[in-house]
Amino acid sequence: MDAIVGFLNTIFWGYILIYGLLAVGVYFTVSLGFIQFRHFGEMIRTVMKSPETDEAGISPFQALTVSLASRVGTGNLAGVAVALSLGGPGAIFWMWMVALVGMATAYAESSLAQLYKTRGAHGHYRGGPAFYISKGMNMPWLGAVFSVCLIISFGLVFNAVQANSIATAVEGAFGIPPLVVGLALAALTGVVIFGGIKKIAQVAEIVVPFMAAAYLLLAIVIIVINITAVPGALWQIVGSAFGLTEAVGGVTGGVMAALLNGVKRGLFSNEAGMGSAPNIAAVAVPVPHHPSSQGFVQALGVFIDTLLICTATALMIILSGALDPTAGVQGTDLTQAALAEHIGTAGRYFIAIAIFFFAFTSIIGNYSYSENAMVFLGMGNTQGFTALRVLVLIMVVWGAMQAVATVFNTADASMGMMATINLIAIVTMSGTIAKLTKDYLSQRAEGKEPMFHAADYPELGDGIDHTIWSRD
């Protein structure tokens, strides 16, 4: 199994995604006119608009918080620490680059997910890459492959990763055995996911803003206290990305180690291009009533995840002086050691609590994506959802007791396959994305509230659900 996982990671991360993710991000950044920079205000506007009442879907803000629930997890705490340990401070620079160009990728994939969404059981909105691959590319078989990869990676493997981080942090801070943590976490997870996507959205819109605000507030306090050292920390990040400063962490590999680990951990954290967040973007009721509006919402999610929360973690670790490649401390342990340097023993407890909230919300967010995949595969019924939920709970308990390296490597392989399929799909349909964007922005420039009119897109035919987009 280790050999197979290692081979897949070599193919995906050594040849395909390390270049493909950046290339696709740059492609959409340029082809869409640097949309994530020129129209950043639109991202805020689409989230802050009052949601429309629609029992079929969730609000844009709920969609953002559910996607952030999935994005903001171990990648923001343990993942950043791993990137720093293996790639040095320069890895953070490449995480920034992946996020900045990834905002355009996130916009593209989530706009498509909105466009091709449909109605599942009980009239609820469903959608995501599997749906736009099937309808937009006329390749339902590839949509099925994507769905299987999504269930394996997000429904199962990634949730084991999150459980592993929670168990490690809680055991380190409070001495509670991993099995006990896993069982308790599974019980709490079951209470939420058995309520379906609506319940998940209700929990996420309360917990996610609270946990993100608390974490960023602590980071701001630490940065202010160490303000004189901040310029030096930022120079370490930028300088070591190009080999201009002495290596700290990532001693072997230099610039390439920084690039590889930054890109890998950047994607694992913000998920841009992976094809995950579009699954919840499709469930939202867009405001304005145009597919592009949800693209803007999810682009903002990438910004919050990496440019704010991951950067906060990185600065706290670098400013602490705890980053020592010879000490062998990495992952959650490094983040806890860094906070202990800043605020004493309380730092370990704070990170354990933060890891719990970040990773727990990731588990329920990841599960929500899997529901859409089950619907696409024709298993979106009570029996199918129950079986999936039971498997998720089993993986939570299993993951709590596994070694970090094994779980992370498996997650990398499954994520790599998903991302490869999704990147091919969105590039293939880039013409549709460009037309949607031009339509939205031209209406906004004319002072109108953007509205999608299916009649303006005759080439889509019956690929879209006209009953959803029939508003005048």
C-alpha positions as CSV (number, residue, x, y, z in Angstrom):
1,M,0.0,0.0,0.0
2,D,2.8,2.4,0.9
3,A,4.5,1.7,-2.5
4,I,1.2,2.4,-4.4
5,V,0.6,5.6,-2.5
6,G,4.2,6.7,-3.0
7,F,4.0,6.0,-6.8
8,L,0.8,8.0,-7.1
9,N,2.2,10.9,-5.1
10,T,5.3,11.0,-7.4
11,I,3.1,11.2,-10.5
12,F,0.6,13.7,-9.2
13,W,2.9,16.0,-7.1
14,G,6.2,15.4,-8.9
15,Y,4.9,16.0,-12.5
16,I,1.3,17.0,-12.8
17,L,0.0,19.2,-10.0
18,I,3.1,21.0,-8.9
19,Y,3.0,22.8,-12.3
20,G,-0.7,22.3,-13.2
21,L,-2.2,24.0,-10.3
22,L,0.0,27.1,-10.7
23,A,-0.5,27.1,-14.5
24,V,-4.3,26.8,-14.3
25,G,-4.4,29.5,-11.7
26,V,-2.3,31.8,-13.8
27,Y,-4.4,31.0,-16.9
28,F,-7.6,32.0,-15.2
29,T,-6.0,35.0,-13.5
30,V,-4.9,36.3,-16.9
31,S,-7.9,35.2,-19.0
32,L,-10.4,36.7,-16.5
33,G,-8.6,40.0,-16.3
34,F,-7.0,39.5,-12.9
35,I,-10.5,39.2,-11.5
36,Q,-9.5,38.4,-7.9
37,F,-7.6,41.7,-7.6
38,R,-9.7,44.1,-9.7
39,H,-13.1,42.8,-8.3
40,F,-12.2,42.0,-4.7
41,G,-15.0,44.3,-3.5
42,E,-17.5,42.1,-5.4
43,M,-16.5,39.1,-3.2
44,I,-17.4,41.1,-0.1
45,R,-20.6,42.3,-1.7
46,T,-21.9,38.9,-2.7
47,V,-21.4,37.5,0.9
48,M,-22.9,40.5,2.7
49,K,-26.1,40.7,0.6
50,S,-29.2,39.6,2.4
51,P,-30.0,36.0,1.5
52,E,-33.1,35.1,-0.4
53,T,-35.6,32.7,1.2
54,D,-35.4,29.4,-0.7
55,E,-36.0,26.0,1.0
56,A,-34.1,24.3,-1.8
57,G,-30.7,25.7,-0.8
58,I,-28.6,27.6,1.7
59,S,-27.5,31.2,1.9
60,P,-24.3,32.5,0.3
61,F,-22.9,33.2,3.8
62,Q,-23.7,29.6,4.9
63,A,-22.0,28.3,1.7
64,L,-18.9,30.4,2.6
65,T,-18.8,29.1,6.2
66,V,-19.3,25.5,5.2
67,S,-16.5,25.8,2.6
68,L,-14.3,27.5,5.2
69,A,-15.2,24.7,7.6
70,S,-13.6,22.3,5.2
71,R,-10.7,24.6,4.1
72,V,-9.8,25.8,7.6
73,G,-8.6,22.6,9.3
74,T,-5.3,20.8,9.9
75,G,-3.8,22.5,6.9
76,N,-3.9,25.8,8.7
77,L,-2.2,24.6,11.8
78,A,-0.4,21.3,11.4
79,G,-0.1,21.7,7.6
80,V,1.6,25.1,7.9
81,A,4.0,23.7,10.5
82,V,4.8,20.7,8.2
83,A,5.5,23.1,5.3
84,L,7.8,25.2,7.5
85,S,9.6,22.1,8.8
86,L,10.2,20.5,5.4
87,G,10.3,23.6,3.1
88,G,11.5,26.4,5.4
89,P,9.9,29.8,5.6
90,G,9.9,30.1,1.8
91,A,7.2,27.5,1.6
92,I,4.8,30.1,3.0
93,F,5.6,32.4,0.1
94,W,4.5,29.6,-2.3
95,M,1.4,29.0,-0.3
96,W,0.6,32.7,-0.9
97,M,1.2,32.3,-4.6
98,V,-1.0,29.2,-4.8
99,A,-3.8,31.1,-3.0
100,L,-3.5,34.3,-5.0
101,V,-3.8,32.6,-8.4
102,G,-6.1,29.9,-6.8
103,M,-8.7,32.6,-6.1
104,A,-9.3,32.7,-9.8
105,T,-9.4,28.9,-10.0
106,A,-11.9,28.8,-7.1
107,Y,-14.0,31.4,-8.9
108,A,-14.1,29.4,-12.1
109,E,-15.0,26.0,-10.6
110,S,-17.7,27.4,-8.3
111,S,-19.3,29.4,-11.0
112,L,-19.5,26.2,-13.1
113,A,-21.0,24.3,-10.1
114,Q,-23.7,26.9,-9.8
115,L,-24.5,26.9,-13.5
116,Y,-24.9,23.2,-13.8
117,K,-26.6,22.5,-10.4
118,T,-29.8,20.5,-10.3
119,R,-32.3,19.3,-7.8
120,G,-31.9,16.1,-5.7
121,A,-34.3,14.4,-3.3
122,H,-36.9,16.6,-1.8
123,G,-36.1,19.4,-4.3
124,H,-32.8,20.4,-2.6
125,Y,-30.0,21.8,-4.8
126,R,-27.2,19.5,-5.7
127,G,-24.1,20.0,-7.9
128,G,-20.4,20.1,-8.2
129,P,-17.6,19.0,-10.6
130,A,-19.2,15.6,-11.2
131,F,-22.3,17.4,-12.5
132,Y,-20.5,19.9,-14.8
133,I,-18.2,17.2,-16.0
134,S,-21.2,15.0,-16.9
135,K,-23.3,17.8,-18.5
136,G,-20.8,20.3,-19.7
137,M,-18.3,17.8,-21.1
138,N,-20.8,15.0,-21.8
139,M,-18.7,12.6,-19.9
140,P,-20.8,11.1,-17.1
141,W,-18.3,8.2,-16.7
142,L,-15.6,10.7,-15.7
143,G,-18.1,12.4,-13.4
144,A,-18.6,9.1,-11.7
145,V,-14.8,8.6,-11.3
146,F,-14.6,12.0,-9.8
147,S,-17.4,11.2,-7.4
148,V,-15.8,8.0,-6.2
149,C,-12.5,9.9,-5.6
150,L,-14.4,12.6,-3.7
151,I,-16.0,10.1,-1.4
152,I,-12.8,8.3,-0.8
153,S,-10.7,11.5,-0.2
154,F,-13.1,13.9,1.5
155,G,-15.6,11.6,3.0
156,L,-13.1,9.1,4.3
157,V,-9.4,9.8,4.1
158,F,-9.4,13.6,4.8
159,N,-11.7,13.0,7.8
160,A,-9.2,10.5,9.1
161,V,-6.5,13.3,8.8
162,Q,-8.6,15.8,10.7
163,A,-9.3,13.2,13.5
164,N,-5.6,12.4,13.7
165,S,-4.7,16.0,14.3
166,I,-7.4,16.4,17.0
167,A,-6.3,13.2,18.8
168,T,-2.6,14.3,18.6
169,A,-3.3,17.7,20.0
170,V,-5.7,16.6,22.7
171,E,-3.4,13.8,23.9
172,G,-0.4,16.2,23.9
173,A,-2.3,18.9,25.9
174,F,-4.6,16.9,28.1
175,G,-3.2,13.3,28.1
176,I,-6.5,11.7,26.8
177,P,-5.9,8.5,24.8
178,P,-6.5,8.7,21.0
179,L,-9.1,6.0,21.1
180,V,-11.2,7.9,23.6
181,V,-10.8,11.1,21.6
182,G,-11.8,9.3,18.4
183,L,-15.0,7.8,19.9
184,A,-16.1,11.1,21.4
185,L,-15.4,12.9,18.2
186,A,-17.3,10.3,16.2
187,A,-20.3,10.7,18.5
188,L,-20.3,14.5,18.1
189,T,-19.9,14.2,14.4
190,G,-22.8,11.8,14.1
191,V,-25.1,14.3,15.9
192,V,-24.4,16.8,13.1
193,I,-24.0,14.9,9.9
194,F,-27.2,12.8,10.5
195,G,-29.0,16.1,10.2
196,G,-27.9,16.6,6.6
197,I,-26.5,19.6,4.7
198,K,-29.0,22.0,6.3
199,K,-27.9,21.1,9.8
200,I,-24.2,21.3,8.8
201,A,-24.8,24.8,7.4
202,Q,-26.5,25.9,10.6
203,V,-23.6,24.7,12.7
204,A,-21.0,26.1,10.4
205,E,-22.4,29.6,10.2
206,I,-22.1,29.9,14.0
207,V,-18.9,28.0,14.8
208,V,-16.7,29.0,11.8
209,P,-16.8,32.8,12.2
210,F,-16.2,32.5,16.0
211,M,-13.2,30.1,15.7
212,A,-11.6,32.1,12.9
213,A,-12.0,35.5,14.7
214,A,-10.6,34.1,18.0
215,Y,-7.6,32.6,16.3
216,L,-6.8,35.7,14.2
217,L,-7.3,37.9,17.3
218,L,-4.6,35.9,19.2
219,A,-2.3,36.1,16.2
220,I,-2.8,39.9,16.0
221,V,-1.9,40.3,19.7
222,I,1.3,38.2,19.2
223,I,2.3,40.1,16.1
224,V,1.8,43.5,17.9
225,I,3.9,42.3,20.8
226,N,6.6,41.2,18.5
227,I,6.1,44.0,15.9
228,T,9.8,44.8,15.6
229,A,10.6,41.3,14.5
230,V,7.8,41.1,12.0
231,P,9.8,42.7,9.0
232,G,12.5,40.1,9.6
233,A,10.0,37.3,9.6
234,L,8.5,38.4,6.4
235,W,11.9,38.7,4.8
236,Q,12.6,35.1,5.8
237,I,9.5,34.0,4.0
238,V,10.2,36.0,0.8
239,G,14.0,35.6,0.8
240,S,14.1,31.9,1.5
241,A,11.6,31.3,-1.3
242,F,14.3,32.3,-3.8
243,G,17.3,31.1,-1.8
244,L,18.3,34.7,-0.8
245,T,18.4,34.0,3.0
246,E,20.0,31.3,5.1
247,A,17.8,28.2,5.3
248,V,15.8,27.6,8.5
249,G,13.9,24.4,8.2
250,G,13.8,22.6,4.9
251,V,17.6,22.3,5.1
252,T,17.7,19.8,2.2
253,G,16.2,20.7,-1.1
254,G,16.4,24.5,-0.8
255,V,14.2,26.4,-3.1
256,M,12.6,23.3,-4.6
257,A,11.8,22.0,-1.1
258,A,10.1,25.4,-0.4
259,L,8.2,25.3,-3.7
260,L,7.0,21.7,-3.4
261,N,5.9,21.8,0.2
262,G,4.3,25.3,-0.3
263,V,2.3,24.2,-3.2
264,K,1.2,20.8,-1.6
265,R,0.3,22.3,1.7
266,G,-1.3,25.4,0.0
267,L,-3.7,23.2,-2.0
268,F,-4.4,20.9,1.0
269,S,-5.3,24.0,3.0
270,N,-7.2,26.2,0.5
271,E,-8.4,23.5,-1.8
272,A,-8.6,25.8,-4.9
273,G,-8.8,23.7,-8.0
274,M,-9.4,20.5,-6.1
275,G,-13.1,20.3,-6.9
276,S,-14.3,20.2,-3.3
277,A,-15.8,23.6,-2.5
278,P,-17.9,23.7,-5.7
279,N,-20.0,21.0,-4.1
280,I,-21.3,23.4,-1.5
281,A,-21.2,26.4,-3.8
282,A,-23.8,24.6,-5.9
283,V,-26.2,24.2,-3.0
284,A,-26.3,28.0,-2.3
285,V,-29.1,30.3,-3.5
286,P,-27.0,32.9,-5.3
287,V,-27.3,36.6,-4.6
288,P,-27.4,38.1,-7.2
289,H,-29.2,35.4,-9.1
290,H,-26.2,34.6,-11.4
291,P,-23.7,31.7,-11.3
292,S,-20.7,34.0,-11.0
293,S,-21.9,35.4,-7.7
294,Q,-21.0,32.1,-6.0
295,G,-17.7,32.1,-7.8
296,F,-16.9,35.4,-6.0
297,V,-18.0,34.0,-2.7
298,Q,-15.7,31.0,-2.9
299,A,-12.7,33.0,-4.1
300,L,-13.0,35.0,-0.9
301,G,-12.9,31.7,1.0
302,V,-9.4,31.0,-0.4
303,F,-8.2,34.5,0.6
304,I,-9.4,34.0,4.2
305,D,-8.0,30.5,4.5
306,T,-4.5,31.2,3.3
307,L,-3.7,34.9,3.2
308,L,-5.2,35.4,6.7
309,I,-5.3,32.2,8.8
310,C,-2.3,30.3,7.3
311,T,-0.2,33.5,7.4
312,A,-1.2,34.0,11.1
313,T,0.0,30.5,12.0
314,A,3.3,30.9,10.0
315,L,4.2,34.2,11.7
316,M,3.4,32.9,15.1
317,I,5.8,30.0,14.5
318,I,8.6,32.0,13.0
319,L,8.4,34.7,15.6
320,S,8.5,32.2,18.4
321,G,12.0,30.8,17.4
322,A,10.7,27.3,17.7
323,L,11.4,26.4,14.1
324,D,14.5,24.2,14.4
325,P,15.0,21.5,11.8
326,T,17.5,19.6,14.0
327,A,14.9,19.2,16.8
328,G,12.6,17.0,14.8
329,V,9.5,18.8,16.0
330,Q,6.8,19.3,13.3
331,G,3.1,19.3,12.6
332,T,0.8,20.0,15.5
333,D,3.6,19.7,18.0
334,L,5.5,22.5,16.4
335,T,2.5,24.8,16.4
336,Q,1.9,24.0,20.1
337,A,5.5,24.6,20.9
338,A,5.4,28.0,19.2
339,L,2.3,29.1,21.1
340,A,3.9,27.9,24.3
341,E,6.9,30.3,23.6
342,H,4.5,33.2,23.2
343,I,1.9,32.7,26.0
344,G,3.3,29.9,28.1
345,T,1.6,26.5,28.8
346,A,-1.8,28.0,27.8
347,G,-0.5,28.0,24.3
348,R,-0.6,24.2,24.1
349,Y,-4.2,24.2,25.4
350,F,-5.2,26.9,23.0
351,I,-3.9,25.0,20.0
352,A,-5.5,21.8,21.2
353,I,-8.9,23.6,21.4
354,A,-8.3,25.4,18.1
355,I,-7.4,22.1,16.4
356,F,-10.5,20.6,17.7
357,F,-12.8,23.3,16.3
358,F,-10.9,23.7,13.0
359,A,-10.7,20.0,12.4
360,F,-14.2,19.1,13.6
361,T,-15.8,21.6,11.3
362,S,-13.6,20.3,8.5
363,I,-15.0,16.8,9.1
364,I,-18.6,18.0,8.8
365,G,-17.8,20.2,5.8
366,N,-16.0,17.4,4.1
367,Y,-18.9,15.1,4.6
368,S,-21.3,17.6,3.1
369,Y,-19.4,17.4,-0.2
370,S,-19.7,13.6,-0.2
371,E,-23.5,13.8,-0.1
372,N,-23.5,15.5,-3.6
373,A,-21.2,12.7,-4.9
374,M,-23.7,10.1,-3.6
375,V,-26.6,11.9,-5.4
376,F,-24.6,11.9,-8.6
377,L,-23.9,8.2,-8.3
378,G,-27.6,7.5,-7.8
379,M,-27.2,6.6,-4.1
380,G,-28.7,9.8,-2.7
381,N,-31.3,8.0,-0.6
382,T,-31.7,7.3,3.1
383,Q,-29.9,3.9,2.8
384,G,-27.0,5.4,0.9
385,F,-26.6,8.4,3.1
386,T,-26.8,6.2,6.3
387,A,-24.1,3.9,5.0
388,L,-21.8,6.9,4.1
389,R,-22.4,8.4,7.5
390,V,-21.5,5.2,9.3
391,L,-18.3,4.9,7.2
392,V,-17.3,8.5,8.0
393,L,-17.7,7.8,11.7
394,I,-15.5,4.6,11.4
395,M,-12.8,6.6,9.6
396,V,-12.9,9.3,12.3
397,V,-12.1,6.6,15.0
398,W,-9.5,4.9,12.8
399,G,-7.8,8.2,11.9
400,A,-7.5,9.2,15.5
401,M,-5.1,6.2,16.1
402,Q,-3.0,6.4,12.9
403,A,0.5,7.9,12.3
404,V,0.5,11.4,10.7
405,A,2.8,10.5,7.8
406,T,0.7,7.5,6.7
407,V,-2.6,9.5,6.7
408,F,-1.1,12.6,5.1
409,N,0.5,10.6,2.3
410,T,-2.8,8.8,1.5
411,A,-4.6,12.1,1.5
412,D,-2.1,13.6,-0.9
413,A,-2.7,10.7,-3.4
414,S,-6.5,10.9,-3.4
415,M,-6.5,14.6,-3.5
416,G,-4.1,14.6,-6.4
417,M,-6.4,12.4,-8.5
418,M,-9.4,14.6,-7.8
419,A,-7.6,17.8,-8.6
420,T,-6.2,16.4,-11.9
421,I,-9.7,15.5,-13.1
422,N,-11.2,18.8,-12.0
423,L,-8.4,21.0,-13.6
424,I,-8.9,19.3,-16.9
425,A,-12.6,19.9,-16.7
426,I,-12.5,23.6,-15.9
427,V,-9.9,24.4,-18.5
428,T,-12.0,22.5,-21.1
429,M,-15.0,24.7,-20.1
430,S,-13.0,27.9,-19.8
431,G,-15.0,29.5,-22.6
432,T,-18.2,29.2,-20.6
433,I,-16.6,30.6,-17.5
434,A,-15.3,33.6,-19.6
435,K,-18.8,34.3,-21.0
436,L,-20.4,34.1,-17.5
437,T,-17.8,36.5,-16.2
438,K,-18.3,39.0,-19.0
439,D,-22.0,38.8,-18.6
440,Y,-21.9,39.4,-14.9
441,L,-19.4,42.3,-14.9
442,S,-21.1,44.1,-17.9
443,Q,-24.4,44.1,-16.1
444,R,-22.7,45.4,-12.9
445,A,-21.0,48.1,-14.9
446,E,-24.3,49.2,-16.3
447,G,-25.6,49.7,-12.8
448,K,-27.8,46.6,-12.9
449,E,-28.2,43.8,-10.5
450,P,-26.6,40.9,-12.4
451,M,-29.2,38.3,-13.5
452,F,-28.6,35.1,-15.4
453,H,-30.7,34.6,-18.5
454,A,-30.6,31.1,-20.0
455,A,-31.8,32.4,-23.4
456,D,-28.4,34.2,-23.7
457,Y,-26.6,30.8,-23.6
458,P,-28.3,28.7,-26.3
459,E,-25.1,26.5,-26.6
460,L,-25.8,25.1,-23.1
461,G,-29.1,23.5,-24.3
462,D,-30.6,21.1,-21.8
463,G,-27.3,20.8,-19.9
464,I,-28.6,23.2,-17.3
465,D,-31.8,23.0,-15.3
466,H,-34.0,25.7,-16.7
467,T,-36.5,25.5,-13.9
468,I,-33.7,26.8,-11.6
469,W,-32.7,29.6,-13.9
470,S,-36.1,30.7,-15.1
471,R,-36.3,33.9,-13.0
472,D,-36.8,37.1,-15.1
